[in-house]
Amino acid sequence: MYKILLYGYRMKRRMTLMNKKRILTGDRPTGRLHIGHYFGSLKKRIELQESGEYDPYILIADVQALTDNFNNPEKVRKNVREVAIDYLSVGIDPNKTTIYIQSMIPEVAELTVFYSNLVTIARLQRNPTVKTEIAQKKELFGESVTYGFLGYPVSQAADITAFGGALIPVGEDQLPLIEQCREIVRKFNSIYGETLIEPEAVLSSGKRIKGLDGNDKMGKSLGNAIYLSDSEEEITKKVMSAVTDPNRIKKDDLGNPDICMVSYYHKLFSTKEEVEAVCSECREGKRGCVACKKQLAKNIIEELRPIREKRAYYEAHPEEVDKILIEGTKKAQQEAKETMKKVKKAMKLDYFK
């Protein structure tokens, strides 16, 4: 009787998921996640997860991380679990969201090969996102970029279509990659028949967060990030080093909060009343930068406390993290296998049926 009820529950859940649009997102495991990820994508992912309207999949993109870390595979391997723990710590629920490891889905690599026939080198070189990223990697590649890095949009198309990703939340700078995926899908369907789902880019409402140094981007390689896993001491030390108004030397100098990173972060972590007080007292020279930074550090510590506490639990129970990744990856493998059956049938590659 129990087995019948369990089977019925699973079938009901499967039918429910089939009626929901699949969302696909992910991160490259090149380091721990920071508050830029938190405000830029993680909070939105949790909101979509909890809405109950979608079937979210999140990939830990270790293969894509290797396109510019091929000479440091240990770094990528180490950070797979780190990223998984960050996901779980902020509230990604493995009972509602499938978390899986990209390299353990061989169908993605196979689809990448098939799709490589549908896009030209010239088209890849014209992709604005690819052009920008190649320019940023001059030190690594010199004048000759690798095939794997240039073909990033092709492998991303494989990631999306392997799981029938219908909605892909991205930042504005990633839109050209999704458009390239849509082109590949349209070309595949025009040649082999309607097989693949054409994804739709959903512009993320999360904004890009500036670094502590005022850089337009908070990044691991820039050394200007506050990580979700940072201790109270690390957070305080980093906040005390944040860039402020360079023209404000003494406490009673009139300041300009519009060019102060401490004021910028207060708008993310402090109440509306606190922000108004901070900016007003800064302009009037009534509050010193040290006091302002201490208040900000306290607010950041308090907001990230639940995340750090949850992270401490998973760090102490790595076997639970591994179990979540194994189960999520098994589910993803099954989904990818079903997609590959359809693709090979369409391409007349379904030999010995």
Short mmCIF file of the C-alpha atoms (twelve columns), coordinates in Angstrom:
data_MODEL
# 
_entry.id   MODEL 
# 
loop_
_atom_site.group_PDB 
_atom_site.id 
_atom_site.type_symbol 
_atom_site.label_atom_id 
_atom_site.label_alt_id 
_atom_site.label_comp_id 
_atom_site.label_asym_id 
_atom_site.label_seq_id 
_atom_site.Cartn_x 
_atom_site.Cartn_y 
_atom_site.Cartn_z 
_atom_site.pdbx_PDB_model_num 
ATOM 1   C CA . MET A 1   0.000  0.000  0.000   1 
ATOM 2   C CA . TYR A 2   2.850  2.337  0.912   1 
ATOM 3   C CA . LYS A 3   4.583  1.734  -2.449  1 
ATOM 4   C CA . ILE A 4   1.345  2.527  -4.296  1 
ATOM 5   C CA . LEU A 5   0.927  5.803  -2.377  1 
ATOM 6   C CA . LEU A 6   4.577  6.734  -2.984  1 
ATOM 7   C CA . TYR A 7   4.253  5.974  -6.691  1 
ATOM 8   C CA . GLY A 8   1.094  8.072  -6.825  1 
ATOM 9   C CA . TYR A 9   2.828  10.977 -5.092  1 
ATOM 10  C CA . ARG A 10  5.787  10.836 -7.477  1 
ATOM 11  C CA . MET A 11  3.541  10.730 -10.536 1 
ATOM 12  C CA . LYS A 12  1.500  13.659 -9.241  1 
ATOM 13  C CA . ARG A 13  4.676  15.657 -8.568  1 
ATOM 14  C CA . ARG A 14  6.058  14.787 -12.008 1 
ATOM 15  C CA . MET A 15  2.824  15.944 -13.698 1 
ATOM 16  C CA . THR A 16  2.946  19.177 -11.682 1 
ATOM 17  C CA . LEU A 17  6.543  19.839 -12.738 1 
ATOM 18  C CA . MET A 18  5.707  19.096 -16.380 1 
ATOM 19  C CA . ASN A 19  3.227  21.969 -16.298 1 
ATOM 20  C CA . LYS A 20  5.839  24.396 -14.968 1 
ATOM 21  C CA . LYS A 21  8.360  26.282 -17.058 1 
ATOM 22  C CA . ARG A 22  11.927 25.178 -16.487 1 
ATOM 23  C CA . ILE A 23  14.379 27.821 -15.307 1 
ATOM 24  C CA . LEU A 24  18.101 27.247 -15.814 1 
ATOM 25  C CA . THR A 25  20.819 29.235 -14.047 1 
ATOM 26  C CA . GLY A 26  24.278 28.510 -12.720 1 
ATOM 27  C CA . ASP A 27  27.708 29.673 -11.618 1 
ATOM 28  C CA . ARG A 28  31.288 28.811 -12.460 1 
ATOM 29  C CA . PRO A 29  33.076 27.250 -9.451  1 
ATOM 30  C CA . THR A 30  36.132 29.486 -9.484  1 
ATOM 31  C CA . GLY A 31  35.724 30.693 -5.900  1 
ATOM 32  C CA . ARG A 32  33.270 31.291 -3.094  1 
ATOM 33  C CA . LEU A 33  30.209 33.416 -3.822  1 
ATOM 34  C CA . HIS A 34  30.058 37.029 -2.628  1 
ATOM 35  C CA . ILE A 35  27.441 39.689 -1.989  1 
ATOM 36  C CA . GLY A 36  27.536 40.597 -5.669  1 
ATOM 37  C CA . HIS A 37  26.094 37.146 -6.408  1 
ATOM 38  C CA . TYR A 38  23.693 37.515 -3.477  1 
ATOM 39  C CA . PHE A 39  22.055 40.711 -4.729  1 
ATOM 40  C CA . GLY A 40  22.686 40.041 -8.412  1 
ATOM 41  C CA . SER A 41  21.143 36.568 -8.733  1 
ATOM 42  C CA . LEU A 42  20.782 34.435 -5.588  1 
ATOM 43  C CA . LYS A 43  17.943 36.415 -3.985  1 
ATOM 44  C CA . LYS A 44  16.023 36.302 -7.279  1 
ATOM 45  C CA . ARG A 45  16.565 32.544 -7.600  1 
ATOM 46  C CA . ILE A 46  15.121 32.013 -4.140  1 
ATOM 47  C CA . GLU A 47  12.138 34.207 -4.987  1 
ATOM 48  C CA . LEU A 48  11.443 32.190 -8.147  1 
ATOM 49  C CA . GLN A 49  11.954 28.922 -6.250  1 
ATOM 50  C CA . GLU A 50  9.486  29.885 -3.535  1 
ATOM 51  C CA . SER A 51  6.854  31.164 -5.990  1 
ATOM 52  C CA . GLY A 52  5.986  27.556 -6.851  1 
ATOM 53  C CA . GLU A 53  5.437  28.565 -10.487 1 
ATOM 54  C CA . TYR A 54  8.671  27.180 -11.937 1 
ATOM 55  C CA . ASP A 55  10.907 24.109 -12.049 1 
ATOM 56  C CA . PRO A 56  14.387 25.546 -11.289 1 
ATOM 57  C CA . TYR A 57  17.664 23.863 -12.252 1 
ATOM 58  C CA . ILE A 58  21.017 25.248 -11.118 1 
ATOM 59  C CA . LEU A 59  24.244 23.946 -12.630 1 
ATOM 60  C CA . ILE A 60  27.674 24.187 -11.122 1 
ATOM 61  C CA . ALA A 61  29.501 24.901 -14.369 1 
ATOM 62  C CA . ASP A 62  32.861 23.235 -13.771 1 
ATOM 63  C CA . VAL A 63  33.491 22.501 -17.464 1 
ATOM 64  C CA . GLN A 64  32.986 26.138 -18.367 1 
ATOM 65  C CA . ALA A 65  35.231 27.143 -15.475 1 
ATOM 66  C CA . LEU A 66  37.982 25.064 -17.071 1 
ATOM 67  C CA . THR A 67  37.886 27.124 -20.291 1 
ATOM 68  C CA . ASP A 68  40.095 29.698 -18.560 1 
ATOM 69  C CA . ASN A 69  41.307 27.586 -15.633 1 
ATOM 70  C CA . PHE A 70  42.465 24.544 -17.637 1 
ATOM 71  C CA . ASN A 71  45.890 24.868 -16.016 1 
ATOM 72  C CA . ASN A 72  44.451 24.845 -12.488 1 
ATOM 73  C CA . PRO A 73  41.877 22.031 -12.270 1 
ATOM 74  C CA . GLU A 74  42.345 21.640 -8.507  1 
ATOM 75  C CA . LYS A 75  40.961 25.160 -8.017  1 
ATOM 76  C CA . VAL A 76  37.809 24.247 -9.936  1 
ATOM 77  C CA . ARG A 77  37.382 20.900 -8.157  1 
ATOM 78  C CA . LYS A 78  37.771 22.456 -4.710  1 
ATOM 79  C CA . ASN A 79  35.185 25.132 -5.384  1 
ATOM 80  C CA . VAL A 80  32.405 22.827 -6.608  1 
ATOM 81  C CA . ARG A 81  31.469 21.967 -3.038  1 
ATOM 82  C CA . GLU A 82  32.116 25.560 -1.869  1 
ATOM 83  C CA . VAL A 83  29.567 26.902 -4.357  1 
ATOM 84  C CA . ALA A 84  27.095 24.156 -3.436  1 
ATOM 85  C CA . ILE A 85  27.389 25.112 0.239   1 
ATOM 86  C CA . ASP A 86  26.836 28.769 -0.642  1 
ATOM 87  C CA . TYR A 87  23.644 27.811 -2.501  1 
ATOM 88  C CA . LEU A 88  22.306 25.821 0.433   1 
ATOM 89  C CA . SER A 89  23.321 28.511 2.925   1 
ATOM 90  C CA . VAL A 90  21.348 31.288 1.250   1 
ATOM 91  C CA . GLY A 91  18.202 29.192 0.946   1 
ATOM 92  C CA . ILE A 92  18.332 27.205 -2.283  1 
ATOM 93  C CA . ASP A 93  16.191 24.189 -1.359  1 
ATOM 94  C CA . PRO A 94  17.215 20.881 -3.011  1 
ATOM 95  C CA . ASN A 95  13.613 19.677 -2.584  1 
ATOM 96  C CA . LYS A 96  12.469 22.500 -4.875  1 
ATOM 97  C CA . THR A 97  15.543 23.210 -7.009  1 
ATOM 98  C CA . THR A 98  17.741 20.663 -8.787  1 
ATOM 99  C CA . ILE A 99  21.449 21.335 -8.181  1 
ATOM 100 C CA . TYR A 100 23.845 19.381 -10.387 1 
ATOM 101 C CA . ILE A 101 27.445 19.236 -11.598 1 
ATOM 102 C CA . GLN A 102 27.925 20.039 -15.280 1 
ATOM 103 C CA . SER A 103 30.821 17.675 -16.015 1 
ATOM 104 C CA . MET A 104 28.795 14.675 -14.860 1 
ATOM 105 C CA . ILE A 105 26.286 15.129 -17.693 1 
ATOM 106 C CA . PRO A 106 28.025 13.584 -20.744 1 
ATOM 107 C CA . GLU A 107 25.072 14.479 -22.977 1 
ATOM 108 C CA . VAL A 108 26.016 18.147 -22.647 1 
ATOM 109 C CA . ALA A 109 29.419 17.459 -24.206 1 
ATOM 110 C CA . GLU A 110 27.753 15.407 -26.945 1 
ATOM 111 C CA . LEU A 111 25.270 18.162 -27.743 1 
ATOM 112 C CA . THR A 112 28.127 20.664 -27.844 1 
ATOM 113 C CA . VAL A 113 29.735 18.631 -30.640 1 
ATOM 114 C CA . PHE A 114 26.470 18.466 -32.615 1 
ATOM 115 C CA . TYR A 115 25.800 22.196 -32.207 1 
ATOM 116 C CA . SER A 116 29.344 23.129 -33.258 1 
ATOM 117 C CA . ASN A 117 28.285 22.259 -36.814 1 
ATOM 118 C CA . LEU A 118 25.555 24.883 -36.694 1 
ATOM 119 C CA . VAL A 119 27.618 27.980 -35.907 1 
ATOM 120 C CA . THR A 120 30.577 29.550 -37.686 1 
ATOM 121 C CA . ILE A 121 33.830 30.754 -36.158 1 
ATOM 122 C CA . ALA A 122 33.089 34.232 -37.517 1 
ATOM 123 C CA . ARG A 123 29.734 34.298 -35.715 1 
ATOM 124 C CA . LEU A 124 31.368 33.340 -32.414 1 
ATOM 125 C CA . GLN A 125 34.021 36.013 -32.860 1 
ATOM 126 C CA . ARG A 126 31.306 38.640 -33.414 1 
ATOM 127 C CA . ASN A 127 29.517 37.795 -30.175 1 
ATOM 128 C CA . PRO A 128 29.889 40.957 -28.015 1 
ATOM 129 C CA . THR A 129 30.140 39.035 -24.740 1 
ATOM 130 C CA . VAL A 130 32.794 36.692 -26.121 1 
ATOM 131 C CA . LYS A 131 34.780 39.598 -27.585 1 
ATOM 132 C CA . THR A 132 34.781 41.383 -24.238 1 
ATOM 133 C CA . GLU A 133 35.819 38.295 -22.293 1 
ATOM 134 C CA . ILE A 134 38.610 37.440 -24.739 1 
ATOM 135 C CA . ALA A 135 39.976 40.971 -24.350 1 
ATOM 136 C CA . GLN A 136 39.968 40.497 -20.574 1 
ATOM 137 C CA . LYS A 137 41.921 37.238 -20.901 1 
ATOM 138 C CA . LYS A 138 44.857 38.561 -22.969 1 
ATOM 139 C CA . GLU A 139 47.285 37.655 -20.216 1 
ATOM 140 C CA . LEU A 140 46.133 34.022 -20.319 1 
ATOM 141 C CA . PHE A 141 45.665 33.501 -24.051 1 
ATOM 142 C CA . GLY A 142 47.918 36.092 -25.653 1 
ATOM 143 C CA . GLU A 143 46.947 36.616 -29.295 1 
ATOM 144 C CA . SER A 144 45.445 33.156 -29.811 1 
ATOM 145 C CA . VAL A 145 42.360 32.161 -27.826 1 
ATOM 146 C CA . THR A 146 41.556 28.479 -27.269 1 
ATOM 147 C CA . TYR A 147 38.763 26.713 -29.141 1 
ATOM 148 C CA . GLY A 148 37.059 25.888 -25.848 1 
ATOM 149 C CA . PHE A 149 36.892 29.505 -24.702 1 
ATOM 150 C CA . LEU A 150 35.738 30.785 -28.095 1 
ATOM 151 C CA . GLY A 151 33.077 28.057 -28.178 1 
ATOM 152 C CA . TYR A 152 31.644 28.967 -24.785 1 
ATOM 153 C CA . PRO A 153 28.262 30.013 -26.298 1 
ATOM 154 C CA . VAL A 154 27.948 26.605 -27.993 1 
ATOM 155 C CA . SER A 155 28.452 24.674 -24.767 1 
ATOM 156 C CA . GLN A 156 26.072 27.044 -23.004 1 
ATOM 157 C CA . ALA A 157 23.438 26.272 -25.650 1 
ATOM 158 C CA . ALA A 158 23.968 22.591 -24.860 1 
ATOM 159 C CA . ASP A 159 23.520 23.303 -21.142 1 
ATOM 160 C CA . ILE A 160 20.235 25.087 -21.735 1 
ATOM 161 C CA . THR A 161 18.692 22.722 -24.271 1 
ATOM 162 C CA . ALA A 162 19.762 19.497 -22.538 1 
ATOM 163 C CA . PHE A 163 17.244 20.309 -19.827 1 
ATOM 164 C CA . GLY A 164 14.620 22.119 -21.855 1 
ATOM 165 C CA . GLY A 165 15.439 25.444 -20.252 1 
ATOM 166 C CA . ALA A 166 12.625 27.798 -21.202 1 
ATOM 167 C CA . LEU A 167 13.483 30.828 -19.060 1 
ATOM 168 C CA . ILE A 168 17.082 31.907 -18.512 1 
ATOM 169 C CA . PRO A 169 17.586 34.745 -15.990 1 
ATOM 170 C CA . VAL A 170 20.672 36.732 -17.034 1 
ATOM 171 C CA . GLY A 171 22.289 40.103 -16.689 1 
ATOM 172 C CA . GLU A 172 22.206 42.454 -19.649 1 
ATOM 173 C CA . ASP A 173 25.815 41.624 -20.586 1 
ATOM 174 C CA . GLN A 174 24.826 37.960 -21.067 1 
ATOM 175 C CA . LEU A 175 21.981 38.602 -23.530 1 
ATOM 176 C CA . PRO A 176 24.191 37.980 -26.616 1 
ATOM 177 C CA . LEU A 177 24.933 34.458 -25.330 1 
ATOM 178 C CA . ILE A 178 21.249 33.613 -25.010 1 
ATOM 179 C CA . GLU A 179 20.558 35.037 -28.473 1 
ATOM 180 C CA . GLN A 180 23.301 32.783 -29.866 1 
ATOM 181 C CA . CYS A 181 21.619 29.809 -28.191 1 
ATOM 182 C CA . ARG A 182 18.295 30.800 -29.765 1 
ATOM 183 C CA . GLU A 183 19.980 30.931 -33.189 1 
ATOM 184 C CA . ILE A 184 21.406 27.439 -32.709 1 
ATOM 185 C CA . VAL A 185 18.013 26.085 -31.639 1 
ATOM 186 C CA . ARG A 186 16.260 27.653 -34.636 1 
ATOM 187 C CA . LYS A 187 18.842 26.262 -37.042 1 
ATOM 188 C CA . PHE A 188 18.662 22.791 -35.482 1 
ATOM 189 C CA . ASN A 189 14.859 22.773 -35.653 1 
ATOM 190 C CA . SER A 190 14.848 24.038 -39.247 1 
ATOM 191 C CA . ILE A 191 17.142 21.201 -40.365 1 
ATOM 192 C CA . TYR A 192 16.005 18.299 -38.197 1 
ATOM 193 C CA . GLY A 193 12.444 19.223 -37.286 1 
ATOM 194 C CA . GLU A 194 10.906 20.826 -34.195 1 
ATOM 195 C CA . THR A 195 12.824 19.120 -31.397 1 
ATOM 196 C CA . LEU A 196 14.370 21.717 -29.099 1 
ATOM 197 C CA . ILE A 197 12.773 24.408 -26.942 1 
ATOM 198 C CA . GLU A 198 13.850 27.930 -27.872 1 
ATOM 199 C CA . PRO A 199 14.777 29.619 -24.588 1 
ATOM 200 C CA . GLU A 200 13.751 33.085 -23.533 1 
ATOM 201 C CA . ALA A 201 16.131 35.397 -21.715 1 
ATOM 202 C CA . VAL A 202 14.693 37.001 -18.609 1 
ATOM 203 C CA . LEU A 203 16.584 40.125 -17.650 1 
ATOM 204 C CA . SER A 204 17.483 39.786 -14.002 1 
ATOM 205 C CA . SER A 205 16.134 42.500 -11.726 1 
ATOM 206 C CA . GLY A 206 19.239 42.106 -9.579  1 
ATOM 207 C CA . LYS A 207 21.789 44.823 -10.187 1 
ATOM 208 C CA . ARG A 208 25.540 44.497 -10.504 1 
ATOM 209 C CA . ILE A 209 27.179 45.364 -7.196  1 
ATOM 210 C CA . LYS A 210 30.284 47.547 -7.126  1 
ATOM 211 C CA . GLY A 211 33.435 46.485 -5.345  1 
ATOM 212 C CA . LEU A 212 34.780 47.918 -2.094  1 
ATOM 213 C CA . ASP A 213 37.324 49.847 -4.154  1 
ATOM 214 C CA . GLY A 214 34.641 51.545 -6.255  1 
ATOM 215 C CA . ASN A 215 35.209 49.289 -9.269  1 
ATOM 216 C CA . ASP A 216 32.006 48.795 -11.281 1 
ATOM 217 C CA . LYS A 217 32.332 45.049 -10.731 1 
ATOM 218 C CA . MET A 218 32.834 43.068 -7.538  1 
ATOM 219 C CA . GLY A 219 35.061 40.139 -8.424  1 
ATOM 220 C CA . LYS A 220 37.087 37.331 -6.949  1 
ATOM 221 C CA . SER A 221 40.155 38.254 -8.979  1 
ATOM 222 C CA . LEU A 222 39.889 41.955 -8.098  1 
ATOM 223 C CA . GLY A 223 40.222 41.478 -4.335  1 
ATOM 224 C CA . ASN A 224 37.309 43.840 -3.668  1 
ATOM 225 C CA . ALA A 225 34.593 41.440 -2.546  1 
ATOM 226 C CA . ILE A 226 32.772 40.596 0.670   1 
ATOM 227 C CA . TYR A 227 32.094 36.857 0.634   1 
ATOM 228 C CA . LEU A 228 28.989 35.241 2.052   1 
ATOM 229 C CA . SER A 229 31.293 33.015 4.096   1 
ATOM 230 C CA . ASP A 230 33.444 35.828 5.536   1 
ATOM 231 C CA . SER A 231 33.778 35.918 9.322   1 
ATOM 232 C CA . GLU A 232 32.720 38.929 11.389  1 
ATOM 233 C CA . GLU A 233 36.370 39.966 11.663  1 
ATOM 234 C CA . GLU A 234 36.914 39.691 7.901   1 
ATOM 235 C CA . ILE A 235 33.795 41.710 7.139   1 
ATOM 236 C CA . THR A 236 34.788 44.463 9.577   1 
ATOM 237 C CA . LYS A 237 38.346 44.611 8.202   1 
ATOM 238 C CA . LYS A 238 37.101 44.854 4.614   1 
ATOM 239 C CA . VAL A 239 34.497 47.518 5.367   1 
ATOM 240 C CA . MET A 240 37.096 49.631 7.190   1 
ATOM 241 C CA . SER A 241 39.178 49.609 3.980   1 
ATOM 242 C CA . ALA A 242 36.295 50.682 1.699   1 
ATOM 243 C CA . VAL A 243 36.837 53.742 -0.476  1 
ATOM 244 C CA . THR A 244 35.240 56.968 0.795   1 
ATOM 245 C CA . ASP A 245 35.078 60.580 -0.424  1 
ATOM 246 C CA . PRO A 246 38.785 61.392 -1.086  1 
ATOM 247 C CA . ASN A 247 38.196 65.072 -0.363  1 
ATOM 248 C CA . ARG A 248 37.026 64.404 3.166   1 
ATOM 249 C CA . ILE A 249 40.103 64.460 5.380   1 
ATOM 250 C CA . LYS A 250 38.791 65.422 8.809   1 
ATOM 251 C CA . LYS A 251 35.608 64.334 10.586  1 
ATOM 252 C CA . ASP A 252 33.956 67.756 10.273  1 
ATOM 253 C CA . ASP A 253 34.755 68.165 6.559   1 
ATOM 254 C CA . LEU A 254 31.640 68.291 4.390   1 
ATOM 255 C CA . GLY A 255 31.342 64.969 2.561   1 
ATOM 256 C CA . ASN A 256 29.746 63.699 -0.612  1 
ATOM 257 C CA . PRO A 257 28.019 60.330 -0.008  1 
ATOM 258 C CA . ASP A 258 27.344 59.991 -3.746  1 
ATOM 259 C CA . ILE A 259 30.992 59.052 -4.324  1 
ATOM 260 C CA . CYS A 260 31.447 57.047 -1.124  1 
ATOM 261 C CA . MET A 261 31.320 53.243 -1.197  1 
ATOM 262 C CA . VAL A 262 30.287 53.114 2.452   1 
ATOM 263 C CA . SER A 263 27.158 55.101 1.630   1 
ATOM 264 C CA . TYR A 264 26.615 52.827 -1.395  1 
ATOM 265 C CA . TYR A 265 26.638 49.698 0.803   1 
ATOM 266 C CA . HIS A 266 24.467 51.331 3.462   1 
ATOM 267 C CA . LYS A 267 21.747 51.478 0.785   1 
ATOM 268 C CA . LEU A 268 22.002 47.685 0.460   1 
ATOM 269 C CA . PHE A 269 22.229 46.706 4.118   1 
ATOM 270 C CA . SER A 270 20.734 49.511 6.198   1 
ATOM 271 C CA . THR A 271 17.201 50.762 6.812   1 
ATOM 272 C CA . LYS A 272 15.838 53.725 4.891   1 
ATOM 273 C CA . GLU A 273 16.026 55.846 8.032   1 
ATOM 274 C CA . GLU A 274 19.665 54.884 8.613   1 
ATOM 275 C CA . VAL A 275 20.588 55.711 5.022   1 
ATOM 276 C CA . GLU A 276 18.952 59.132 5.265   1 
ATOM 277 C CA . ALA A 277 20.770 59.847 8.532   1 
ATOM 278 C CA . VAL A 278 24.127 58.657 7.189   1 
ATOM 279 C CA . CYS A 279 23.915 60.765 4.029   1 
ATOM 280 C CA . SER A 280 22.639 63.855 5.844   1 
ATOM 281 C CA . GLU A 281 25.284 63.745 8.584   1 
ATOM 282 C CA . CYS A 282 28.005 63.086 5.989   1 
ATOM 283 C CA . ARG A 283 27.039 66.142 3.934   1 
ATOM 284 C CA . GLU A 284 26.946 68.297 7.070   1 
ATOM 285 C CA . GLY A 285 30.232 66.995 8.478   1 
ATOM 286 C CA . LYS A 286 28.538 65.622 11.597  1 
ATOM 287 C CA . ARG A 287 29.599 61.996 11.283  1 
ATOM 288 C CA . GLY A 288 33.091 60.641 10.716  1 
ATOM 289 C CA . CYS A 289 33.903 57.871 8.243   1 
ATOM 290 C CA . VAL A 290 35.071 55.485 10.972  1 
ATOM 291 C CA . ALA A 291 31.727 55.625 12.814  1 
ATOM 292 C CA . CYS A 292 29.893 55.243 9.516   1 
ATOM 293 C CA . LYS A 293 31.952 52.170 8.582   1 
ATOM 294 C CA . LYS A 294 31.471 50.534 11.983  1 
ATOM 295 C CA . GLN A 295 27.703 50.883 11.672  1 
ATOM 296 C CA . LEU A 296 27.791 49.433 8.158   1 
ATOM 297 C CA . ALA A 297 29.948 46.477 9.232   1 
ATOM 298 C CA . LYS A 298 27.501 45.707 12.037  1 
ATOM 299 C CA . ASN A 299 24.546 45.737 9.607   1 
ATOM 300 C CA . ILE A 300 26.303 43.489 7.079   1 
ATOM 301 C CA . ILE A 301 27.310 41.042 9.805   1 
ATOM 302 C CA . GLU A 302 23.716 40.811 11.041  1 
ATOM 303 C CA . GLU A 303 22.215 40.251 7.585   1 
ATOM 304 C CA . LEU A 304 24.737 37.573 6.680   1 
ATOM 305 C CA . ARG A 305 24.650 35.871 10.109  1 
ATOM 306 C CA . PRO A 306 21.929 33.297 9.188   1 
ATOM 307 C CA . ILE A 307 23.858 32.452 6.030   1 
ATOM 308 C CA . ARG A 308 27.125 31.946 7.942   1 
ATOM 309 C CA . GLU A 309 25.384 29.803 10.577  1 
ATOM 310 C CA . LYS A 310 23.791 27.582 7.945   1 
ATOM 311 C CA . ARG A 311 27.105 27.355 6.108   1 
ATOM 312 C CA . ALA A 312 28.814 26.213 9.314   1 
ATOM 313 C CA . TYR A 313 26.334 23.336 9.524   1 
ATOM 314 C CA . TYR A 314 27.013 22.131 5.978   1 
ATOM 315 C CA . GLU A 315 30.784 22.539 6.409   1 
ATOM 316 C CA . ALA A 316 30.478 20.190 9.371   1 
ATOM 317 C CA . HIS A 317 28.333 17.746 7.367   1 
ATOM 318 C CA . PRO A 318 29.981 17.479 3.903   1 
ATOM 319 C CA . GLU A 319 28.340 14.096 3.363   1 
ATOM 320 C CA . GLU A 320 24.941 15.846 3.214   1 
ATOM 321 C CA . VAL A 321 26.227 18.257 0.569   1 
ATOM 322 C CA . ASP A 322 27.606 15.368 -1.475  1 
ATOM 323 C CA . LYS A 323 24.298 13.505 -1.201  1 
ATOM 324 C CA . ILE A 324 22.395 16.552 -2.474  1 
ATOM 325 C CA . LEU A 325 24.790 16.909 -5.419  1 
ATOM 326 C CA . ILE A 326 24.620 13.194 -6.236  1 
ATOM 327 C CA . GLU A 327 20.815 13.127 -6.182  1 
ATOM 328 C CA . GLY A 328 20.491 16.363 -8.164  1 
ATOM 329 C CA . THR A 329 23.015 15.170 -10.735 1 
ATOM 330 C CA . LYS A 330 21.236 11.808 -11.133 1 
ATOM 331 C CA . LYS A 331 17.976 13.634 -11.830 1 
ATOM 332 C CA . ALA A 332 19.724 15.926 -14.316 1 
ATOM 333 C CA . GLN A 333 21.354 12.925 -16.026 1 
ATOM 334 C CA . GLN A 334 17.961 11.335 -16.612 1 
ATOM 335 C CA . GLU A 335 16.554 14.557 -18.071 1 
ATOM 336 C CA . ALA A 336 19.547 14.928 -20.390 1 
ATOM 337 C CA . LYS A 337 19.219 11.302 -21.548 1 
ATOM 338 C CA . GLU A 338 15.604 11.951 -22.576 1 
ATOM 339 C CA . THR A 339 16.644 15.035 -24.531 1 
ATOM 340 C CA . MET A 340 19.431 13.112 -26.257 1 
ATOM 341 C CA . LYS A 341 17.003 10.401 -27.384 1 
ATOM 342 C CA . LYS A 342 14.904 13.063 -29.121 1 
ATOM 343 C CA . VAL A 343 17.956 14.754 -30.640 1 
ATOM 344 C CA . LYS A 344 19.436 11.530 -32.026 1 
ATOM 345 C CA . LYS A 345 16.099 10.456 -33.413 1 
ATOM 346 C CA . ALA A 346 15.746 13.807 -35.177 1 
ATOM 347 C CA . MET A 347 19.334 13.577 -36.521 1 
ATOM 348 C CA . LYS A 348 18.827 9.962  -37.735 1 
ATOM 349 C CA . LEU A 349 21.465 8.768  -35.283 1 
ATOM 350 C CA . ASP A 350 19.220 6.393  -33.350 1 
ATOM 351 C CA . TYR A 351 20.877 3.202  -34.584 1 
ATOM 352 C CA . PHE A 352 19.946 -0.269 -33.338 1 
ATOM 353 C CA . LYS A 353 16.738 0.837  -31.648 1 
# 
